[in-house]
Amino acid sequence: MRLAEVSYSSPETVYFATLCARDKKDVFLHEGLAGVVVESLIWCRENGRFRIYAYCLMPDHLHMAVSPYDYCPCLSDSIGAFKSHTTRESWRLGFSGQLWQRSWYDHIARRGEDIGAICAYILQNPVRKGLISENDEWPHSGMPDPL
């Protein structure tokens, strides 16, 4: 599913990643599960898996702009581990089956592309979907790492 010529290990590259809930179900409306997903995402950041320039957990998917740390072997592996961990945690909350769709969608930010605009797009997602009127009202988004 990933691009064959891309290693997903360059710390200088920003990846705009989208992870979708299995069957596009609105599972992240469950506050406990949303909390687990965000906590796990922050754990990945704090434990050297990837930098997070912006993230937004929507009812049925997660958007994030990330870069692997220079000592992290592969962003794909880190995202796979994140998805496995959050799936296991969802079972503890009473969910069954896989939490996420297989693989994930990505866009590699190119030189000259405005990373700030990508981050703004991510943070504006709940506003565009009519879930809130202002970015700062959404509880499951943020910009933990500076651009």
N, C-alpha and C positions, 0 to 999 in steps of 0.2 A: 504494500500500500504506500510505502514511502518512496521518495524519489531515489533511484539507484545511485545517481552520481553525487548525492548529498550525504555527508557523514553525520550531520546533526551534532557535531562536537565542537564547532568553532565558537569560542566565547565572544568573538567580535560580531557575530551574527544575531539578529533579533528575529525570532520566529513568532508569528501570529498564529496561535494554535486554537483550535476549536475541538472540544471533546463533547460528544452528544450522548445523552442518556439513551439506553436501549429502548427501542420502539418510540423514541421521542416523547416519553411519558414525563409529566410534570412532577417528578419525584422530589425535586429540590425545593418544592413548596413545603415539604416536611422540614420544620425548623431544626430538628435534631440532626437530620441527615445533612442539611445545608451547613450546619455548624461543623460537623465532622469533615466535610469536604474542604471547607475553608481552613480549618485547623491543620489538616493534612497538607494542604497547599503551602501554608506558612511554614510547616515543619520542613518541607522539601527545600524551601528557601534558606531557612536557618541552619540546615544541616548540609549545605553545600551541593544540593542537586542542581538547582538553577536559580538565576536571578529572575525576579518577577517585576516587570516595569508597570504592568497593569493587569488586573484580572476582574472578571465579573461573572458570578455564578447566577445564571438565569434559571427559570423553573425546569427547563429540559436540556440545558447545555452549559458549558463553561468556556468562556473566551479568556485568553491570556496572551500577553506579549512577554516572551521569556528568552533568556540566553543561558546556555550551560556555563557552569564555572569552568575555568581552564583545567582543573584536575578531574572533572567529571567526564567519564568516557563517552557517553552518548545521551543526548536529550531523549531520544526515543526510548531507551532503556529506563530512564528516570520516570518518564510519563507512564510507561507500562507498569512500573512498580507502584506509582501513585494510584493508578486505576485499580490494580489488584488489591492494594491496601484499603482503599475506600469501598470497594465491593465487599470485602470481608467485614468491614465496619458496618455496612448497611445491613448485613445479615443479623448482626447483634441488635439492630433496631427493628427487626421483624420483617425486613424485605427478603425476597428470595430471588434466585437467579442472578444473572449478570446485571450489574448496574449500568455499565457503559457499552456503547456500540464498539464493535471491533475497530481497531486503529483510531486515527484522529486526522483532522484536516489541518493543513498548515499553509501558510504563505510566508515565504522568506522575504524579509524586508531588504530591498535593494539599496545600493549606495545612492544617496541623494533623496531617498524616500523619507518622508517626514515621520519619524517614529512617534513624535508627539501627537500627530494626527491619528495614527493607529491606536494609541492609548486613549485618546479622546473618543474615538469610535467605540472602543470596548466599553468605556465608562458610560457612554450615552445609550447603550443598548436597552436598558430598562425604560428610559425615557421614550425612545423610538417605539417600543412595544406598548406604550401607554400604561405601564405598571406604576410609574411615579411621574412627578412633574419636574423634579430637580435631581441631578446626579447624586448629591450628598444624602438623599433620602433612602437610597438602596443600601441595605445592611450587608450585602455579600459582594462587595467590590472594594477595590483600593489600588494604590500605587506604592507598594512597599519599598521598591528600589528606585533611586534617582536615575533619570535618563542620562 
